[in-house]
Amino acid sequence: MTFDDEKERLRRSWVANASAWTEVVREGRIESRRVATDAAIIDVVTSLRPGKVLDLGCGEGWLARALSSAGMEVWGVDASVPLVEAARGLGGGTFVAASYEQLAAGAVELPEAFDVAVANFAILEEDVSAMFTAALRLVRPDGALVIQTVHPAFAGDGPYVSGWRTETFAAFPGEWPESMPWYFRTLSDWVAVLGTHGWRLADVREPVDPRNGRALSILFICRRG
Amino acid sequence: MTFDDEKERLRRSWVANASAWTEVVREGRIESRRVATDAAIIDVVTSLRPGKVLDLGCGEGWLARALSSAGMEVWGVDASVPLVEAARGLGGGTFVAASYEQLAAGAVELPEAFDVAVANFAILEEDVSAMFTAALRLVRPDGALVIQTVHPAFAGDGPYVSGWRTETFAAFPGEWPESMPWYFRTLSDWVAVLGTHGWRLADVREPVDPRNGRALSILFICRRG
């Protein structure tokens, strides 16, 4: 399995699984999101008091809608055309179908000088240079990049080593035509990859599951390095 | 149990347990240190190529000796008089008995402009302001503070919340007259406490136990914020 195979399978999965994904998100069927991680990302972005937010990997658009309702101007970008179409169906933002590579290359017409870019469980590739470059291009110099992702140290029993893993969606309701490869990164690799792409870790949040005391995710609040 | 009680019990434990501690360290009886964490702290400090190192909470002095052997000029400071005496017994550095509060207040005669300050499993208090202030005072502006500590997310099954815990030393050989209170800090609280005390997290290392793939500790490489 080569690097490009994983990336291509990842891209394809978000097309093939678009309607199953839209349904579980809109029906609130992912428990960790409902009990903690949705509120965590909204809280952190809101605390930064942005006027204009770029939602990178916006999916079907729930976060854009939530932030719009709170008075922010939100642009959402996702590489999956059916997910962007689903987002447009409910509105609450301006939605654009584009890859991180297209954003990084400036090939997409978007406003610049966003106050905050947010990537909510949306960094799934091994090579993150396009995503970080896009954020550098589109966020104003004193703005922030907010990332929510799987908490590296609470991500199951596998060895604590960065590498590709597979999400089969077996724990999710609905029909999932394709499994999704995703790149697991240790905490130290997260901090390193931020540093090598022009960002530094300014703050961290770890929403805890009230039922078992475990961290459900991690949020990195990043500033230009 | 008040805050000061814990701090006083912590201080006392390092006097009462000094000879048991000296023995387990010098005989290499702490497995995690032998398989990974000793090498990790030496590697990180060495990679920074310092001439002059301040070992905060040096204990019986093993790290100072190791770094001196590698050609660095090392000063070790510890609040436990019997541990400092043990360190002086083997040499490999200049050892001073003083608390972080005394260092922070400039009440101890030490060189300034250290290239690196290192705290190897030596930040055990809830209130870390004296330690971070001492490091700000004693490390040169472009120097580094290196901290190795318990990995927050691999520190047992308790709830993931910062707070006082107790080390009974039951897993250690030897006679331990007193248990040791120590303050557990989540990752997000570590990053926050660095930020509020003039330091920022520049890099992270997570030595992994080769036998089970779990992280045995975490190292924070910090620069002035």
Interface residues (C-beta under 8 A of the other chain):
Chain A: H151 P152 A153 F154 G158 P159 Y160 V161 T186 L187 S188 V191 A192 G195 R200 L201 A202 D203 V204 R205 E206 V208 N212 G213 R214 A215 I218
Chain B: H151 P152 A153 F154 G158 P159 Y160 V161 T186 L187 S188 V191 A192 G195 R200 L201 A202 D203 V204 R205 E206 V208 N212 G213 R214 A215 I218
